[in-house]
Amino acid sequence: MGIKVLFFGQLTDFTKCTSLDLEGVGTTDELKEIIFERFPELASAKFVLALNNEIVLENTLIEDNCKLVFMSPFSGG
């Protein structure tokens, strides 16, 4: 089992892909470390991270079969 990581918007310009499957990731901080190692340009980009459709603002535990989404920031109106 593992997790699904999706990239939306202009973030795909940095990753050159829209999704990844990863295993052995325990927290959102670990995930960011792995992603920034693979895609260093993403470390300086602005993004919002969502875990199972809920925006994550601090380090959060990741369980198998979770879906994580890196999205460009957005605002409502």
N, C-alpha and C positions, 0 to 999 in steps of 0.2 A: 504494500500500500504506500501511498505517498500523497503529495499535494499537487494541486494545479495552480500555476501562477499565470495570470493574464496581464497583458500590457495594452493600454488603450491610448488613443490620441497621438500626440506628437512623441510620446515616450517610445513608440515603435520605431521612430527614427534612430534612437540610440541602440535599441536592442536588435533591430532588423528581424524581429519575430513578434508574433502576437501571443504566444503561450509557451510555457515550459512545464515539464513534469519533474518534480524533485522528490527526493526521499531523505529522511533523516534530519529534517529541519524541525527544531523544537520550539522556537520563539520567533516573533516578528523581527527582533533585532538580529538573530542569526540569519534569517532570510535576507534582510537588507545587506548584511555583510557578504553573503554568497552572491547576491545579485550585483553589488557594486564591484566585486572581484571580477565577475564575468563581463560586466558592462560599466567600466570606470566613469564614462561620461554621464551615466545616470546619477551618480553620487552628487553632482552639482545641479541636477535638474530639480524643479519643484514638482512635487507629486503628492497625491493622497493615496493612502493604502487602506483597502477594505478587506476584511476577513468575513467570508460568508455573508456578503451584502451589508456589512456594518463597518463604518469608518473606524479605523483604529488610530488612537492618538498616543498610545504608550506601548511599551513592550508587552506582548500578549502571547499566551501559550497557543501553539498550533497543534492540532490533532490530525491524524490521517484522514484523508478524503476531504480536507478543507479546500476551499477555493479562495485564493488571494488575488486581488486586483490592484495594479498600479495604474492610477489615473492622473491625468493632468488636473490641476486645481480648477474648480468651477465655482460659480456663484449663482444664486437664484435671484429672481426678480419678481 
